[in-house]
């Protein structure tokens, strides 16, 4: 029964995560509700989610939506940031970060609602040194954040590609997925080294998330901004609500 519940939760989470991020608000509570200890919850979730994000990354890559000339510069900084983030998480109370993230995510969702043209059209004007530096800084910061804390990483990445680079929502989602996979996989390695993964639960859940990620990424490619934007806003607001209750009532 545990495996069945986690597989259903994983499939649904991967569909939404591949479209607009925020899948963790479905999978993390599912683990905790079944009595899985927090550290094993985070480790096993990263294991399953990494396979899901890998699948959606491949699907977007095959569709030609990932802009590799830029991404190739950002990936190493995302990897470095995630590595430092996980190590920092072992030493610092994450509660201090929750309020900051809560405010930032609320701003991102409200800004996206009010700015009607964001992500609607692809206004990317080509690659230059400024964009490479901007992307590398964003990759490092959000990689660190994902390794350290995590909730809303996919939403922040999607917003960053739409706002700072002028990609439409489909291309923003595609590029966000490959960086999200990078930070997920980095965190996964460290959780595995520390023996915090329950493979008996993680493997079947990973299979369900692969299927969900494949479906979600195909929906995103086919439907584009008309479905990505409302799901992005919805998932971001749900993360805000969850963080609010975790911060003030948890």
Buried (B, 14 or more C-beta within 10 A) or exposed (E): EBBEBBBBBBBBBBBBBBBBBBBBBBBBEBBEEBEBEEEBBBBBBBBBBBBBBBBBBBBBBEBEBBBEEBBEBBBBBBBBBBBBBBEBBEEEEEEEBBEEBBEBBBEBBBEBBEEEEBBBEBEBEEBEEEBBEBBBBBBBBBBBBBBBBBBBBBBBBBBBBBBBBBBBBBBBBBBBBBBBBBBBBBBBBBBBEEEBBBEEBBBBBBBBBBBBBBBBBBBBBEBBBEBBBBBBBBBBBBBBBBBBEBBEEE
